[in-house]
Amino acid sequence: MATIEEITDRIRHAAATSAGLDKTIKLDLKGEGYIHIAGAEVTNEDRPADLTVTVARKDLEALGRRELDPMRAVMTGRLKLSDMGLAMKLLPQIQSLFSNAG
């Protein structure tokens, strides 16, 4: 399993090479830390964000490997979203970012 720093570096690299997001996203890794994404800036700081995604690190990795379906993760409580409407609106940008982070 990758460390939070390794995941952050992958997301940072993907954010630098993609179109980026027009909203901020915070990944809350359930007590293991945070990954805050604001355009091409990616940090491990616990900053306010437009969308907060709460997910365990192992589930985040499973999502990245496409071993866990995002909708199933939401329905089973393994993935929580602060704003479902915003998450759906940002879905194409988020998928592009995370597919490049693999």
Sequence and secondary structure as in RCSB ss.txt:
>XXXX:A:sequence
MATIEEITDRIRHAAATSAGLDKTIKLDLKGEGYIHIAGAEVTNEDRPADLTVTVARKDLEALGRRELDPMRAVM
TGRLKLSDMGLAMKLLPQIQSLFSNAG
>XXXX:A:secstr
   HHHHHHHHHHHHHHS   SSEEEEE TTS EEEEETTEEES     SEEEEE HHHHHHHHTT S HHHHHH
TTSEEES HHHHHHHHHHHHHHHHHH 
